Amino acid sequence: MKFKEFLGSEWGKAIVRALACIVVTAAIFIAIFFTGKSAARTLVRAADACFACFGICFGAGFFTLGNKYGAFTSFQYGFSYMFGSLGRYYRSKNGGTYGNFVRKKREKRSDVSFPYVPYFAISLIWLVIALTLTLSV
């Protein structure tokens, strides 16, 4: 089987979509998470990025091959890691735990802005990109 024929097959399309999802996911996680100064935090963020990337890419592959249940499960796995790592990132930036963040917000309402909104927006943009990549080709 020639390479172009393989890329035209269902398996080839699944691999191309998975690679496209890997590139987009990696770019987003590098932009958001690899700005930390601590090596341990960077490793945790890298692990979250890998798990999210694998889940999202397997979801794209399963969707291409027609396995809707596998696609849903994999996307759910990937996005749960993505949102979980976003939450951990902001808790670490805003006083450790979510409770401390809420307490600080009550004490200084004018000084602390709610930081989740832009990063949830980035995640939603990524969701649109992932679905576009999955449904196109």
Secondary structure, 3 states (H helix, E strand, C coil): CCHHHHHHCHHHHHHHHHHHHHHHHHHHHHHHHCCCCCHHHHHHHHHHHHHHHHHHHHHHHHHHCCCHHHHHHHHHHHHHHHHHHHHHHHHHHCCCCHHHHHHHHHHCCCCCCCCHHHHHHHHHHHHHHHHHHHHCC
